[in-house]
Amino acid sequence: MSHPVPDHAAESRHLIDGGDRACGELLMHLLQPLRALSVSTVVRLVATDPAAPLDIPAWCHLTGHRYLGSGRQPDGRPHYDLEVSSRSVRVQADRPWHLATPVPPDPKGQSHS
């Protein structure tokens, strides 16, 4: 399902071309520029990895960035739009699918599942 970024947001959009990188490498390629961007900046990640339609929304959910949806570039390649969030959490630079700081244990001993 496609949810393109509204036209009025196009001016503040930051394009990152992930090419055909696989998920782990794709996320590492995304991290550095993402950390340098201001809150509320819309990022358009172009990526052809077949797992990207699942991985990018899941990664946004993990990190707290706002996933805006997906679509196609004029050249037909898929893109994924996200918004930099002030509530995002840091991930490990070499393992971007792992949080940088572990979630503290629940004081009542309950699981965080």
N, C-alpha and C positions, 0 to 999 in steps of 0.2 A: 504494500500500500504506500502511496506517495503522499507526502505532506511537505510540499516545497516551502521555503522561507518566503514570507510575503515580500512583494516588490519593494516596499518602503524600507526593508531591512537590508537590501542589497548594498547600500552605500557603506554599511558598517561590517560587511561580511569579509572574512579573512579566508582565502583559499589555500588549502594544503593538498598537494597532489601526492597521494600515497602509492600511486602506480599499482603494480601487481604484488606488493609486499604481502606476506602472510600475516596473520593476526598479531603475533607478538612483535614482530618487526614493525608492523604498521602502527601499533600503539606507541612504540618507542619513537617512531618518526613524528608522531603527533604531539608527544609530551613537551618537548623543548619549546616549540613555538606557542603552545597552549599556555604554558606557565608565564610567558612574557606578555600575554594579552590581557586587556582590561576586562573586568566583570561586565557582563551583558554583551560582549562581542560575539557575533555569530560566526561560527567556523563552518566552512564547507569542506569536508574531507572527501576527496575523490579517491575511490578504491575499487579495484576489480576482484579482490579476494572473494571467493564464493561464500566464505563464512562471515563476511562483513555485515550482512543484513541482520545477523544474530549477535555478533560480537560487539558492534558499535553501540547499539542500544543497551546491551548488558553492561558494557564498560561505563557508559554514562550513568546507569543506575548505581553501579558500584562506587563511582567517584563523586556523584552528586551533581555532575553537569547536566544540563537540561537537553534531552534529545528532542529535536524538532521534527525529524522525519527524513525521508529519502526521496530521491528522484533521479533524473538522468541529465547528464551534461549534453550540450548540443552535439557532441561527438558520440553520444550513446553510452559513455561510461557512467556507471552508477556513482551517485554522491550521497553523503550523509551529513545532515546539518545538525549542529549542536550549539548551545549557548553557554559561554563561560559563566559559571556560577560562583557567587561569593560563598556558598556553602559547600564547595567542593573539598574533597579530602585528597591529600597527597598519596601517590603510589610510589613504589620502588622504581627507581630509574631503569634498572636492568631487568625488572620483572613487573611491568606496568599493570598486570592483572592481580597484584598483591598490594594491599594497603601499606603505606610507609610505617604507620604505627598501628599495632594491633588494637582491636576493639577491647576496651577494658572488660574484665569479667563482671558479670552481674553480681552485685553484692548479696543477692538472695540465692545465688547458686543456680539460677535458671539458665537454660540454654538460649542462645541468640538465633536459633534456627529460623 
